[in-house]
Amino acid sequence: MSAVQSTAREALTREAVTERLKQLLGELLEMEPSDLDDEVPLSAFGIDSMTSSVLVSGVEKWCGAQLESAGALGSLTLTEVADEVVALLRPLPERN
């Protein structure tokens, strides 16, 4: 990964990730991103395992974060998924 990519990954905030998740999910569900509530479980929007898999793939293509289980996303809110993405992108501490 280049220094530019690394810096861009580090600059991603919960808010930025949440907005991108809303865009991705809005496209998948044919909804306006503004209609997606950050604090409502994704299952309330009718997300299924197939949609979850496509969302996970979209996140990975966008920022490189590899979410573990697409099947578990339905019980999470957009904010919780964003927190998981940000945690995955957080640089690991250097070891001496």
C-alpha positions as YAML, in Angstrom:
chain: A
units: angstrom
residues:
- id: 1
  name: MET
  ca: [0.00, 0.00, 0.00]
- id: 2
  name: SER
  ca: [1.34, 3.43, -0.90]
- id: 3
  name: ALA
  ca: [1.78, 6.26, 1.60]
- id: 4
  name: VAL
  ca: [-1.12, 8.12, -0.05]
- id: 5
  name: GLN
  ca: [-3.46, 5.13, 0.34]
- id: 6
  name: SER
  ca: [-2.36, 4.70, 3.95]
- id: 7
  name: THR
  ca: [-3.01, 8.36, 4.74]
- id: 8
  name: ALA
  ca: [-6.41, 8.24, 3.05]
- id: 9
  name: ARG
  ca: [-7.38, 5.17, 5.07]
- id: 10
  name: GLU
  ca: [-6.32, 6.85, 8.31]
- id: 11
  name: ALA
  ca: [-8.43, 9.92, 7.47]
- id: 12
  name: LEU
  ca: [-11.67, 7.93, 7.32]
- id: 13
  name: THR
  ca: [-13.91, 8.88, 10.21]
- id: 14
  name: ARG
  ca: [-17.05, 7.19, 11.46]
- id: 15
  name: GLU
  ca: [-19.08, 9.94, 9.79]
- id: 16
  name: ALA
  ca: [-17.35, 9.53, 6.42]
- id: 17
  name: VAL
  ca: [-17.72, 5.76, 6.53]
- id: 18
  name: THR
  ca: [-21.38, 6.03, 7.57]
- id: 19
  name: GLU
  ca: [-22.09, 8.34, 4.63]
- id: 20
  name: ARG
  ca: [-20.40, 5.95, 2.19]
- id: 21
  name: LEU
  ca: [-22.30, 3.00, 3.67]
- id: 22
  name: LYS
  ca: [-25.54, 4.94, 3.16]
- id: 23
  name: GLN
  ca: [-24.61, 5.55, -0.47]
- id: 24
  name: LEU
  ca: [-23.75, 1.89, -1.08]
- id: 25
  name: LEU
  ca: [-26.82, 0.59, 0.72]
- id: 26
  name: GLY
  ca: [-29.07, 3.17, -0.92]
- id: 27
  name: GLU
  ca: [-27.91, 1.99, -4.34]
- id: 28
  name: LEU
  ca: [-28.49, -1.66, -3.42]
- id: 29
  name: LEU
  ca: [-31.94, -1.06, -1.95]
- id: 30
  name: GLU
  ca: [-32.94, 1.64, -4.44]
- id: 31
  name: MET
  ca: [-33.47, 4.12, -1.59]
- id: 32
  name: GLU
  ca: [-32.27, 7.63, -0.98]
- id: 33
  name: PRO
  ca: [-29.27, 7.60, 1.40]
- id: 34
  name: SER
  ca: [-31.01, 10.28, 3.47]
- id: 35
  name: ASP
  ca: [-33.86, 7.81, 4.14]
- id: 36
  name: LEU
  ca: [-31.48, 5.39, 5.88]
- id: 37
  name: ASP
  ca: [-31.34, 5.94, 9.65]
- id: 38
  name: ASP
  ca: [-27.87, 5.43, 11.16]
- id: 39
  name: GLU
  ca: [-29.28, 3.86, 14.33]
- id: 40
  name: VAL
  ca: [-31.73, 1.35, 12.85]
- id: 41
  name: PRO
  ca: [-30.57, -2.26, 12.37]
- id: 42
  name: LEU
  ca: [-29.92, -3.04, 8.72]
- id: 43
  name: SER
  ca: [-32.46, -5.86, 8.90]
- id: 44
  name: ALA
  ca: [-35.19, -3.20, 9.26]
- id: 45
  name: PHE
  ca: [-34.38, -2.09, 5.71]
- id: 46
  name: GLY
  ca: [-34.97, -5.61, 4.42]
- id: 47
  name: ILE
  ca: [-31.28, -6.41, 3.96]
- id: 48
  name: ASP
  ca: [-30.68, -10.12, 3.35]
- id: 49
  name: SER
  ca: [-27.54, -12.24, 3.11]
- id: 50
  name: MET
  ca: [-27.10, -11.50, -0.60]
- id: 51
  name: THR
  ca: [-27.39, -7.74, -0.07]
- id: 52
  name: SER
  ca: [-25.02, -8.01, 2.90]
- id: 53
  name: SER
  ca: [-22.46, -9.81, 0.75]
- id: 54
  name: VAL
  ca: [-22.65, -7.13, -1.94]
- id: 55
  name: LEU
  ca: [-22.33, -4.42, 0.73]
- id: 56
  name: VAL
  ca: [-19.27, -6.13, 2.24]
- id: 57
  name: SER
  ca: [-17.72, -6.37, -1.23]
- id: 58
  name: GLY
  ca: [-18.46, -2.69, -1.89]
- id: 59
  name: VAL
  ca: [-16.81, -1.67, 1.37]
- id: 60
  name: GLU
  ca: [-13.73, -3.73, 0.56]
- id: 61
  name: LYS
  ca: [-13.46, -2.20, -2.92]
- id: 62
  name: TRP
  ca: [-13.92, 1.30, -1.50]
- id: 63
  name: CYS
  ca: [-11.46, 1.27, 1.38]
- id: 64
  name: GLY
  ca: [-9.92, -2.19, 1.67]
- id: 65
  name: ALA
  ca: [-11.63, -3.12, 4.94]
- id: 66
  name: GLN
  ca: [-12.52, -6.80, 5.05]
- id: 67
  name: LEU
  ca: [-15.59, -7.23, 7.21]
- id: 68
  name: GLU
  ca: [-15.69, -10.72, 8.70]
- id: 69
  name: SER
  ca: [-19.27, -11.91, 8.41]
- id: 70
  name: ALA
  ca: [-21.75, -10.56, 5.91]
- id: 71
  name: GLY
  ca: [-24.46, -12.68, 7.53]
- id: 72
  name: ALA
  ca: [-24.16, -10.85, 10.85]
- id: 73
  name: LEU
  ca: [-24.60, -7.38, 9.35]
- id: 74
  name: GLY
  ca: [-28.40, -7.46, 9.54]
- id: 75
  name: SER
  ca: [-28.38, -7.12, 13.31]
- id: 76
  name: LEU
  ca: [-26.03, -4.10, 13.20]
- id: 77
  name: THR
  ca: [-26.82, -0.44, 12.61]
- id: 78
  name: LEU
  ca: [-25.00, 1.67, 10.02]
- id: 79
  name: THR
  ca: [-23.11, 3.34, 12.86]
- id: 80
  name: GLU
  ca: [-21.98, -0.03, 14.23]
- id: 81
  name: VAL
  ca: [-20.83, -1.20, 10.80]
- id: 82
  name: ALA
  ca: [-18.98, 2.12, 10.34]
- id: 83
  name: ASP
  ca: [-17.27, 1.64, 13.72]
- id: 84
  name: GLU
  ca: [-16.17, -1.83, 12.63]
- id: 85
  name: VAL
  ca: [-14.76, -0.48, 9.35]
- id: 86
  name: VAL
  ca: [-12.89, 2.33, 11.13]
- id: 87
  name: ALA
  ca: [-11.46, -0.18, 13.63]
- id: 88
  name: LEU
  ca: [-10.26, -2.41, 10.78]
- id: 89
  name: LEU
  ca: [-8.53, 0.54, 9.13]
- id: 90
  name: ARG
  ca: [-6.87, 1.82, 12.29]
- id: 91
  name: PRO
  ca: [-3.10, 1.37, 12.01]
- id: 92
  name: LEU
  ca: [-1.64, -1.32, 14.22]
- id: 93
  name: PRO
  ca: [0.88, -0.13, 16.81]
- id: 94
  name: GLU
  ca: [4.47, -0.67, 15.79]
- id: 95
  name: ARG
  ca: [6.33, -3.40, 17.64]
- id: 96
  name: ASN
  ca: [9.92, -2.98, 18.73]
...
